[in-house]
Structures are given as structure tokens and as C-alpha cells.
Amino acid sequence: MPKLLYKVQQDKSYFPEVKVLGHIKNLLLKAGERLAFYLIQNSTTEQWLVSNPQNQIGKGPVAFFSLNNANPDHVDHVLMQTLDNGLMQLNWEDITGGGDRDFNDVVFTIAESRKAITVPGQRGQKVTTKFTWTQREAAFNNELGLFIVDDPTGRIGNLLPQDPGYAQAALTSKSRQVVFASGQTQGAVNNLELPSQAYIGFYLIQNSTSQQFLSQNPQNQIHQGPSAFFFFPSANPNQFDHIIELSSNQLAWEDQTNGGDRDYNDLVFHYEFGSPVDIELLSPTLDLTSESDSGVSNTDNITSDNTPTITGNAEVGAKVQLYSGSVLLGQTTADTAGIWQITTNVLNDGTQNFSAIATDIAGNVSPTSSPLNIFIDTINPIINLTNPIDIAPLQKGTRLTGII
């Protein structure tokens, strides 16, 4: 028993006493680790450690364990089941001596965390995906959308779903697309193109839009503005799972904070992947900006600026890399209108040959663009007079000749 109590003292409470039906907890465990569970009867771990660390009946809060022969009343207080879908379920009886032995006082399941959905096909392909809103029993006008993540866990850069700042990163991602806008309803259909092999997750903005969320509550705090709920439960501000998976391609949402009536029928939709097709990523266009083009016209690609700005168009969100020959001059990302621009470092006078390539959010690389040749001339003209210089005053109509 002392070793067991020491373990309780060192570990954290996964479901504090105020948690209610539907709450979740994500843990990072190592392969091969063994777990045991405990339940503090009508109290907390902290209060138990202070008032009844020897775990004696009648001396304070009692701890019941999932290990055999560890309970002070010598009764098994947990029934473990393996469900058909591979989940493990623990059913607890919280009354000393076994109570009514219904084993329904605390029931929770253990499963691998929900993984991002993988778009079918091969890299370099895209899939037209059909989304259909099949049921709505809600007063809220929610926005539903999707975003691309970096791996099946839902990671975005160095942020995991449970990390601060995740909601803002997801909803400002250039890969984010609105599936159903706030104000749409049951029966709505939308078709979106998704890159093959991408990992996607979904979000729901409660009775608002993503723009309003980002301006009013980007940290996703409860009761501080519109809330965002995610496909990855640990990203939710209330640590509640707002989704149930009705089938492999049908999701049902609960849009109330902390689960509301838990009927999961506020927004029900299904998605259907089409056949993958090859992506033809167009090469970026490029030109000298009119501000940098200082020649006779704004289009002659002659400039006195040796740090010219090159601009053009590419796929929205694509990374554009600008080259002079084989030398990388800089890179940027095409904005929401597909426009990009890069200002170079100092370049030598003379003809400069530029080209660019684009890489989209799925990693597809475009062919090299058509070349752009510009002429840089930063040398001021020099005037040499060929007539002898006369010290006499100039007269009206006098002409001087020379070369430049």
C-alpha cells in the first residue's frame, strides 16, 4: 500500500471533482507503460492526502483503485470492459462496500486520440470533396470549416491541439476553408478541392464567424466572445468533445458550451471524397513593379534602382522563390489574392535575369516561370564638351557641342 499511495501523491488528477459528462483528457504515454486508475470518493486527491493518507474507512475521503486487493473495503470498485470498437471502458462504483453495484457512478473510456482525416490519393494530386449538411436542430448560426495540419495528431508547426495559441493558428492558417458559412442551414452543399495526402481537421464557430472570433476572442476563452470548437477535443476551451462520429464520413456536432443537451444534432454533415486527379500547378508570373521601373515608360523593365521589387501572381498561399540564375534572392507567400512581391538585395548594374518557382500548401512544385530580364543602370551621365572653353561671357544663341 505505501508504494501505491506514493504513486497517487506523485500523479495528477485527470478528472477533478467538478468535471461532468463529456469531458476529455489527453495524455502522452510511452509505448509499454502500464496504467492503474483511482477514484477519490466525493472529494479530491489533495483533500485525501491531507485528511486520510492511510486510506482508512471512516477517517475521511476514501480512495478506490483499479488494482486488485488495493481497496480498504476489500471490494472491487471498477468493472473493465473492452468494447466492440476497440475502446476500453472503466465503470466505477463509488459507494463504500460496493453500494448498489450498478457500476455507473463514473464511466469513462480509454482510446487513442482522434486522428486527423487523411485526404486520399498521392502527393501531387487533388480531390474534390462534397460536403452535405444533413441535419440541424439548433438556434445558433454556426460557421463550420476545415484546416490542414502537419500530422495526424493535429499539430500546426510546433503547436499541439492542447497548446495555447492553437485556435488562433488554426483559424489564421492559409489552408483554412469555410465549409458552411454562418447563416446557412440543413440541405446546404459545398464542394472543396483538397490536396491528396493532406491531414485535415474541422472547426465550428459558435453562433458567429471566424472573422468575429479572431477579432473578439482569439485566445478562445470561455465567455469572452465567440467560442471555437475543434475536431481535436483537447483544443476546446472547455475540454469537452463536441463531436461524435456517426460513421466513417459523418460527423455530428454539439454547439453548446460544456455540451448543452448533448444531443449532437446541432450540425450533422457528411463528406464524400471524389477521385484524385493530378494537380497542374501553374508557374508564377513576375514583373518589375511600376515603382521600380524608372525607364522612359513603366513597362520597359529599365531601372536605376539596384534593389528592385519584383511582383507577380501565384496560387493563393503558395510559397514563391525568386532566383537570379541559380542564386536564391528571396522568398515570400502569395496573399489571399494570389499576389506576391520580393525586394532584392543590392544587384550589379547590367542585365539581370529573374525566374521564380511556386510551392503550394500540399508541397507541389510548379515549373520554373518564364524569365524576366531587366536592365539596371545606376551610373549618372557625364557630359564632355568638345568646343574650347571660352572665358568670354556667353552670348544669346551660343551653342556648345559635346558627347555624353
N, C-alpha and C positions, 0 to 999 in steps of 0.2 A: 504493500500500500504506500509507503513513503515515496517510492520512485514514481508511482502513479500521480500522487499529489504534487510532486515536484514538477512533473510534466504539465499539469494543469496550470501551475503557477507561471510557467515559462511561456505557454502558448497564449494566443489571443482568442477572444470570444468571436465566433463567426456570425452568430445571430444574437445580438443583445436583446434584453427582455422586451424592448418596445417594438421589435420587428413584428410584422403581420404577414398574412398570406401573400405570397407572390414575390417576396424579396429574394434577392440572389446574392451570392458571394463568390468571387473568382479568386482562386489560389493558384500560385505557380508551384508545382510539385516536381520533384525529380523522379525519373523512372526507377522503380524498385522500392520506393519509400512505402512504409506501412502506416496506416492511419488508424487511430481509435477516436471515438467521439464521447462527449459527456454532455449532460443536461443538468443545469442548476435549477432546482425546484423553486419556482416563484421568486427568483432573486437573480443576482449577478455573480460572476466569478469573483469580483472584487469584494463584495459583501460576504461571500462564502469564505474567502481566505482570511478575512478579519474575524468573523464570528464563529466559524465551525471548521477550521482547517483539518481536524481529525475525522471529519465526516461522520459524526455520531447522530443517531436519530434523536430528535427532541432537543438538540443543542443549538439549533439554528438551521439555516438553509442546508438542504441535502443535495449532494452531487450523485447522479446516477451515470453509470458508464456502459459503453458498448462491449467491454471486456468481460469475460466470464469470471464469476466469483469476486467481482470488484465492488459490488454494491453493499451498503451497510445492512440492508434488509434481506440480503441473500435471494433477491428476486431479479429475474431478467426484466429489464425495463425497455428493451428495444427489440423489435422484430425486423429483421433484414430480409428484403425480397429483391430478386433480380427480375425486372420486367421484360416484356417481350421485345421492346425496342433497345435492349441492352443497358438501360438505366438501372442503377442500384437505388433502392428506396429504403429509407430507415423510418420505421413507425415507432413512436415513443409512447410509453405510458408514464405519466408524471406523478402518480399517486403512490405514496409510501405503501409497501406491501402489495402493490400491483393494482389497487383500486378496482375498477370495473373491467380491467384487462381488455379494453377496446382498442388500445394501441393507435389512437387517433388524436392524441393531445398535441403532438408535434410530428409532422410528417414532412420529410424533405427528400429530394433525390440528389444523386451524385452522377455527374456526367461530364464528358469532355465539353469545354466551352464551345458555343456555337461558332462555326467557321464561316468565313466569307463565301459567297457564291462564286463559283468559277465559270466564266463565260466559255462555252465550248469552241472548238476549233484550234488552229495552230497560230503561232505568232505570225503577224503579217496579214491576218485575216480579220474580218469584222462580221458581226452578227446583228441582224435586225431583230429586235426583241419587242414583242407585243405585250402590253400591259393592259389588263381589263379590270375595272372596278366593279366587283360583283355584288357587294352588299354594303349598306350604310345604315346604321341605327345610332346616329349621333347628332347633337345640336351644333357641335363645333365645326367650323370650316377649316379643315386642316390642309397643310401642304405636305405632300409625300414626294420624296426624291431619292436619288441614289448617288453614290460617290465611289471612286476607285481607291482601293487601299493597296498597301505594298505586299502583304502576305495574308494567309488565311486567318491569322489572329485578329486582323483589323488594324494592324499597325499603319500609321501615317508618319513617314520619316522616323524620328526617334520616339514618337508618342504612341503608347498603347491606349486602348479604349478607356481604361480607368484613370489615365493621367490627366492632370489639369491642362486645360487648353485644347483638349481633343475635339470638343464640339466646334470650336471656332476653326480649327484646322480643317475639319471635315467640310464645313459649310462655306469656307472660302477656297476650297480646292477647285482648281480649274477643271477637274474632271466631273464636278457635281452637275447633275442634270435634274430638272424638275420632272417628275413622272405625272403627278396630278396637282394642279395649282389649287390654292385656296379658293373656294367658290365652286369648283367642280364637284360632281356627285356621282352616285351609283349609275353605272352604264357608260361612264367615260372610258375611252380607249386611247392609248398613246403608243406610238412606235418610236423606239430609240435605237440608234446604232451604237453598239458596244464593241470594244476591241477584244478579239479572242484571247483567251488565257488571262484576262484581267480578273482581279478579285474585286467583287463589289459588295457594298453594304447599303442598307436603306436608312432613311431618317424620316421622322414625322414632326412637323412643327405644329404645336398645339394651338388651334384656332387663330393662326396667324401665318406669316410668310417668313422665308429665310432672311429677306432683307430687314424686316422688322426685328427679327431675333438678333441679327448681328448688330443692329444699332441700339437695341434696348437691353439685351441680356446675353452678350457674347460669352460670358463665363458659365452660362447655363445653370443659374442658381434658382432654386425653388422660390416662387412668389416674387421674383424680381423682374418679371416680364414674361414674354412667350417662352415656353419650355420646348426643348428638343429631345425627342426620344429616339433611340437608335436600335438597329438590328443587333448590335453588340450590347447586351444588357449592362455590362459594367460601365458603359459610357453614360448611362442615365443618371441624372442628378439625385434621384430618389432610390437608386439601386433596386429598381423594380423592373421585371421583364415585361415589356409592353407588347410582346409578340407571342403568338403561338403558331406553329407550323401545321396547317391543316393537311398538307400533302407536300410532296417534294417541290412543288412550284406554286403553292398557295399560302399566303400569309394573312393572318388576322390580327388587327391592332386594337389595343385598349388605349384610348386617348386621355383618360383621366389621370391626374397626378395620384400616385400611390395605388392606381388600379381601379378606382371608382367602383363600378358594379361588377367588374371582372367578367364581363360577358364577351369580350373580344370580338365585337361585331361593329365597332365604330367605323372601321375602314378595312374591308376584306378585298383582296385583289389576287389575281393570279398572273403569272408571266409565262410567256412561251417563246423559247429561242427559235429563231429561224435557222436556215442553213448557212454555215460560214462561207464567206466569199473573200477573195483576195482584195487587199487594200491597195489602191493606187494613190499613194501619197504624192501630191504634186510638189514639184520643186518650188522653192520660194522665189518671188520676184525681187529685184533690187534696182535701186536708182539713187542718184545723188540728190539730196534734198535741195529744194529751191533756195534755201537759206545758205547752203554751202556752195551752190553753183553761182560763181561770180563772173562768169564769162559774159559775152555780148547778150546772150539770152539765158533764160533759166533752165534750158534743156540741152545746152551744148556740152555738158559734162566737162567744162573747163573751170578751174577754181584756183584762187590764190590762198585757199585755206588748206594748210598741211595737216590738219586734224579734221578731215571732212566727216560729215554724218551721212551714213548710208541707211536707206529705209526701204521698205517693201511690204509684201503680203505673204502670209503663210497660213497653214491650218491653225485655228484657234487653239491656244495652249501649247503649240509646238515649240520646241527649243530650236533656235536658229543660230548657226555658227557661221561667222563671216571670215573668209580667207583672202589673203593676197598670195597667189601661188599656193604653196603648201603651208604657209605661215598663218596660224590662227590669230586673227586680230581681235576677236571678242565674240561673246555670245549673249543672247537675251531670249525672252519668251514672247511669242506673239500674243497680243492682248485679246480682249473679247470681240474685237472687230477684225482680228487677224492681222493687225498692223504691228510691225516691229521696226526698231531703228537702233543703230550702233554708231557711236562716235569713236573714231580710231585714235590711236596714239599718233605722235608726230611721224609723218611719212616723208620720204625724199621727193624732191622735185622730179618731174618727168611723168611718164605714163605709168599708171598703176592699174593692175588687172585684178578685179574682185570677183569672187564667186561665193555661193552660200549653199548650205545643206540644212534640211529641217529634220527633226526627230520628234514624232508625235508622242502622246502620253502613253501609248502602248509599246513604244520602243521601235516603231517602224521608221526607217531612214529613207529620205527622199533621194532621187538622183540629184547630182550637182546642178545648180542653176545655170542658166545662160550667163556668159561673162559680162561684166560691166567694166568698161575701160574709161578712166578719167585722166585728165592731164592736170598736174599740179604745177603751178608756176608762182613762186613767191618772190622772184627777183624783180625789183623795181627797174624800169627802163632807164638807160643812160643816154644823154644827148651829147654828141660830139660835133662842134661847129667846124666847117671846112674853110670858111672865109676868114681872112686875117682879122684879128680883133682890133678895132679902131678905137682910139681913146676919145675921138671926137664925139660930141653929143649925137644921139640918134635923131634922124630926121623922119618926118612923116613919109611913109611909103617905103622906107628902107627894108630890104629883105636880107635874111640870113639863111644860109643853107648848111646842111649837116646830115649826119646819119644817126640812127637810133639802134 
